[in-house]
Amino acid sequence: MYSKIILLILILFTNSITTAQEKVKDFFYVEPETKNLPVFVRGNLESSKILLYVQGGGAENGIDFGRSDYPKWKNTLETKVAIAYFDQRGLNRNIKKIDTSKINARQVLKDIITIAESLKQKYESEIHLFGHSMGGIDILKCLAIFPEETAFIKSGIVFNTPITSDFSPERYNHYRPLYLKNIAKEFIEHGKDSVYWQKAYNWMLETDSISTIEASRQWNTYVDNAFKAIKKKIGLGMVLKTVFARPYNPISYLNNKDNKFVADKLWYAEKELWDTGKQTAIWELLPNIKHSILLITGRYDAIAVPEEQREAHNLIENSRIKILPDCTHESYIVQPILFNQAILSFLGLSDK
């Protein structure tokens, strides 16, 4: 009798240790001496899969995004996989102490690879790159430009990622005009506010480009009426959770000067490349990607329009595409259930 009780206690104790080992909540610096590239990892390691989240926006604090649980992944995706959040090089430090020689687009890609390598070594898990908006572009470029260095990475998941950049003429002369024409035709065919959308369609036919400020404003007016997503507010509790949980300097979080400094430097550097004809368009890079890729966007995402995503899907040999209905640029917020299902299905995991 006693031996059975002891055995049961041992089994329960072993299971509790295993469960504890499967869950992770960790913080470390990839470059500990300089305190560059802080990484925050949280979630479930049972599947041995880690999503390395690459924040969009040019110079955003990915760790704040995860700490505050803005995307609500803590109790959804992170119950199935672990997600690693990181802050881009140069953030969380005095601007005078930022090494500007390493604030460039190529270094951003190298940093993603370095972080991925450290995660794979530390946790002995599969690494899947996972990026929103411009973070997705960084992932696509990373896999296309450094195929050998990224061979250990399992796949890439990019969501709401605009394939054309601020400086791409085809964004304003083809893809976004085509997007307005297509949604206008859909509304007309379904008899929804047909007069308004016929006006929008006719205007786009006559204008044919949104390269001017006036045309861009009118285009925005039309597409903004296609679907109204509920905006998620950032509450005081989310801010306090982020500030008081930060394992690094909270002052930087409050003044945000480093983010603007890094973002501006990257933006102007890219503009110079386009102005001098030295920038390679992402369309030319996509066929070089051999990794498995999942492309996600919203049907009414006016930033990462479906027309671009379908073209990217055609150019990437091993890719899947998911267009979420009634969804805009923050697909993980507007359609969280469909978004999470698409991610877990792609990873070969059940959403149950």
C-alpha positions in Angstrom: 0.0 0.0 0.0 2.7 2.5 1.1 4.8 1.6 -2.0 1.9 2.4 -4.3 1.4 5.8 -2.6 5.2 6.6 -2.8 5.1 5.6 -6.5 2.1 7.8 -7.1 3.9 10.7 -5.4 7.0 10.2 -7.5 4.9 10.1 -10.7 3.1 13.4 -9.7 6.4 15.0 -8.8 8.0 13.9 -12.1 5.1 15.2 -14.0 5.3 18.6 -12.2 9.0 18.9 -13.1 8.3 18.0 -16.7 5.5 20.6 -16.9 7.8 23.2 -15.4 10.4 22.4 -17.9 8.0 22.7 -20.8 7.0 26.2 -19.8 9.5 29.0 -20.2 9.8 32.7 -19.1 13.3 33.9 -19.6 15.2 37.1 -20.4 18.7 37.5 -21.7 21.0 39.7 -23.8 22.4 38.2 -27.0 25.3 40.7 -26.6 25.7 40.8 -22.8 28.8 43.1 -22.7 27.1 45.9 -24.6 23.6 45.1 -23.4 22.4 45.0 -27.1 19.6 42.8 -28.4 17.6 42.0 -25.2 15.4 38.9 -25.7 12.3 37.9 -23.7 11.0 34.3 -24.2 7.7 33.1 -22.9 5.4 30.1 -23.7 5.3 26.4 -23.9 8.3 24.4 -25.2 6.6 21.0 -25.3 6.4 21.2 -29.1 10.0 22.3 -29.3 9.0 25.2 -31.5 9.9 28.9 -30.9 8.5 31.7 -32.9 11.0 34.6 -33.1 8.8 37.6 -33.3 10.1 40.5 -35.5 8.2 43.7 -34.7 7.1 46.0 -37.5 7.4 49.8 -37.7 11.2 50.3 -38.2 12.3 50.5 -34.6 9.7 49.2 -32.2 10.2 47.6 -28.8 9.2 44.0 -29.4 9.6 43.2 -25.7 7.0 45.8 -24.7 4.7 44.3 -27.2 5.0 40.8 -25.6 5.2 42.0 -21.9 2.0 44.0 -22.2 0.4 41.0 -24.0 -1.1 43.4 -26.5 -1.6 40.6 -29.1 -3.2 38.3 -26.5 -0.9 35.5 -27.3 0.0 34.6 -23.7 -3.1 32.5 -23.3 -3.5 31.5 -27.0 -0.4 30.8 -29.1 1.9 30.7 -26.1 0.0 27.7 -24.7 1.2 25.7 -27.8 4.6 27.3 -28.6 7.2 29.7 -27.1 7.5 33.1 -28.6 10.7 35.1 -28.4 10.4 38.9 -28.4 13.4 41.2 -28.8 14.4 44.9 -29.0 16.3 46.1 -32.1 19.9 47.2 -31.8 20.2 50.7 -30.5 17.0 50.8 -28.5 16.9 51.2 -24.7 20.1 53.4 -24.5 21.1 57.0 -24.6 21.3 58.2 -28.2 24.8 59.4 -27.6 25.8 55.8 -26.8 24.3 54.2 -29.9 26.8 52.8 -32.3 25.5 54.4 -35.5 27.9 52.3 -37.7 25.7 49.3 -36.9 22.3 50.9 -37.4 21.6 49.8 -41.0 19.3 47.4 -42.8 21.9 44.7 -43.3 22.8 44.6 -39.6 19.1 44.2 -38.8 19.0 41.1 -40.8 22.2 39.7 -39.3 20.9 40.4 -35.8 17.7 38.3 -36.5 20.0 35.4 -37.6 22.2 35.8 -34.5 19.2 35.9 -32.2 17.7 32.8 -33.9 21.0 31.0 -33.5 21.2 31.8 -29.8 17.6 30.6 -29.3 18.2 27.3 -31.1 21.4 26.6 -29.1 19.9 27.7 -25.7 16.6 25.8 -26.0 17.4 23.1 -28.6 14.2 23.9 -30.5 13.0 24.6 -34.0 13.1 28.3 -34.9 10.4 29.9 -37.0 10.6 33.5 -37.9 7.4 35.3 -37.2 6.9 39.0 -38.3 4.3 41.6 -38.5 4.1 44.4 -41.2 7.7 45.6 -42.0 9.0 43.0 -39.6 7.8 40.5 -42.2 9.8 42.3 -44.9 12.9 41.8 -42.7 12.1 38.1 -42.5 11.7 37.7 -46.3 14.9 39.6 -47.0 16.8 37.7 -44.3 15.8 34.3 -45.9 16.4 35.5 -49.4 19.8 37.3 -49.0 21.3 34.8 -46.5 20.1 31.3 -47.6 23.1 29.4 -46.2 23.2 31.3 -42.9 19.5 30.8 -42.4 19.4 27.1 -43.4 18.9 26.1 -39.7 15.6 28.1 -39.5 12.6 26.0 -40.1 10.1 28.5 -41.7 8.9 32.0 -42.0 5.5 33.4 -41.0 4.8 37.0 -42.2 1.5 38.7 -41.6 0.1 42.0 -42.8 3.4 42.6 -44.6 3.5 45.2 -47.4 5.7 43.9 -50.2 6.1 47.3 -51.8 7.9 50.0 -49.8 7.2 53.7 -49.2 9.5 54.3 -52.2 8.1 51.7 -54.7 6.3 53.4 -57.6 4.2 50.2 -58.3 2.7 50.7 -54.8 0.9 53.8 -55.9 0.6 53.1 -59.7 -0.6 49.5 -59.6 -1.2 47.5 -56.4 -3.2 50.1 -54.3 -5.2 51.4 -57.2 -6.0 47.7 -58.1 -7.0 47.1 -54.5 -9.6 49.9 -54.5 -11.0 48.8 -57.9 -11.4 45.2 -56.6 -13.1 46.0 -53.3 -15.4 48.5 -55.1 -16.4 45.8 -57.6 -17.1 43.4 -54.8 -19.4 45.8 -53.0 -21.2 46.7 -56.2 -21.7 43.0 -57.1 -23.2 42.3 -53.7 -25.4 45.4 -53.8 -23.8 47.1 -50.8 -23.9 50.9 -51.0 -23.5 50.5 -54.8 -23.8 54.2 -55.6 -20.9 55.1 -53.3 -18.6 52.3 -54.5 -19.4 53.0 -58.2 -18.2 56.5 -57.6 -15.1 55.1 -55.9 -14.5 52.8 -58.9 -15.0 55.5 -61.5 -12.7 57.8 -59.6 -9.9 55.2 -59.5 -10.4 54.5 -63.2 -10.0 58.2 -64.0 -7.1 58.8 -61.5 -5.3 55.5 -62.1 -2.5 56.5 -59.6 -2.3 57.8 -56.1 1.1 59.3 -56.3 0.0 62.8 -55.4 -1.0 63.9 -51.8 -4.5 64.8 -52.9 -5.1 61.4 -54.7 -3.6 59.5 -51.7 -6.0 61.3 -49.3 -9.0 60.6 -51.5 -7.9 56.9 -51.8 -7.7 56.7 -48.1 -11.1 58.1 -47.7 -12.6 55.4 -49.9 -10.8 52.4 -48.6 -11.3 53.4 -44.9 -15.1 52.9 -45.5 -14.7 49.3 -46.7 -14.5 47.9 -43.1 -14.3 49.5 -39.7 -12.3 47.4 -37.3 -12.6 47.9 -33.5 -9.5 49.5 -32.3 -7.8 47.9 -29.3 -7.0 50.5 -26.6 -3.8 50.4 -24.6 -4.9 50.6 -21.0 -3.0 51.9 -18.0 -2.7 48.3 -16.7 -0.9 47.3 -19.9 1.5 50.2 -19.6 2.2 49.6 -15.9 2.8 45.9 -16.5 5.4 46.7 -19.1 7.2 49.4 -17.2 7.4 47.6 -13.9 8.3 44.2 -15.5 11.0 45.6 -17.6 14.5 44.1 -16.9 16.1 47.1 -18.5 15.9 51.0 -18.5 12.2 52.2 -18.1 13.2 55.8 -18.8 13.8 54.9 -22.4 10.3 53.5 -22.6 8.9 56.9 -21.5 10.9 59.3 -23.7 11.1 57.1 -26.8 13.8 59.2 -28.4 16.0 56.2 -29.2 13.2 54.6 -31.2 12.8 57.7 -33.4 16.5 58.1 -33.8 17.0 54.5 -35.0 13.8 54.5 -37.2 14.7 57.8 -38.9 18.2 56.5 -39.6 16.9 53.3 -41.2 14.2 55.1 -43.2 16.5 57.8 -44.7 19.1 55.1 -45.5 16.6 53.1 -47.5 15.4 56.3 -49.2 18.9 57.1 -50.3 19.3 53.6 -51.8 16.1 54.1 -53.8 17.1 57.6 -54.9 20.5 56.4 -56.1 19.1 53.2 -57.8 21.0 50.9 -55.5 18.0 49.2 -53.8 17.0 45.8 -54.9 13.2 45.5 -55.0 11.8 42.7 -52.8 10.0 41.2 -55.8 13.5 40.3 -57.2 14.4 38.6 -54.0 11.3 36.5 -53.3 12.1 33.7 -55.8 15.4 33.1 -53.9 13.5 32.0 -50.8 13.6 28.2 -50.3 12.1 28.1 -46.8 8.5 27.2 -46.2 6.6 30.5 -45.9 3.1 31.4 -44.6 1.7 34.8 -45.9 -1.3 36.2 -44.0 -3.2 39.4 -44.5 -6.7 40.9 -44.1 -9.1 41.3 -46.9 -9.4 44.9 -46.0 -5.7 45.6 -45.1 -5.0 48.7 -47.1 -1.3 48.6 -46.0 -0.6 45.0 -47.0 -3.1 44.6 -49.8 -4.1 41.1 -50.8 -3.1 41.8 -54.4 0.5 42.1 -53.3 0.3 39.0 -51.2 -1.0 36.8 -54.0 1.8 38.0 -56.3 4.3 37.2 -53.5 2.8 33.8 -53.0 3.3 33.1 -56.8 6.9 34.1 -56.5 7.8 32.0 -53.4 8.1 28.4 -54.4 7.2 26.8 -51.0 4.5 29.2 -49.7 1.0 29.3 -48.4 -1.4 32.2 -48.3 -4.3 33.1 -46.0 -6.6 36.1 -46.6 -8.6 36.6 -43.5 -12.2 37.9 -44.0 -13.5 41.1 -42.4 -9.9 41.9 -41.3 -7.6 44.9 -41.5 -3.9 45.5 -40.7 -3.8 44.1 -37.2 -5.1 40.6 -38.1 -4.0 39.1 -34.8 -6.4 41.5 -33.0 -9.3 41.8 -35.5 -9.5 38.1 -36.3 -7.6 36.4 -33.5 -9.3 32.9 -33.8 -8.7 32.6 -37.5 -5.2 34.1 -37.2 -4.2 31.6 -34.5 -5.7 28.7 -36.4 -3.7 29.6 -39.5 -0.5 29.8 -37.5 -1.0 26.5 -35.6 -2.1 24.7 -38.8 1.0 25.8 -40.6 3.2 24.6 -37.7 1.4 21.2 -37.7 -0.2 21.8 -34.3 -3.8 21.5 -33.1 -5.6 24.6 -31.9 -7.6 22.5 -29.4 
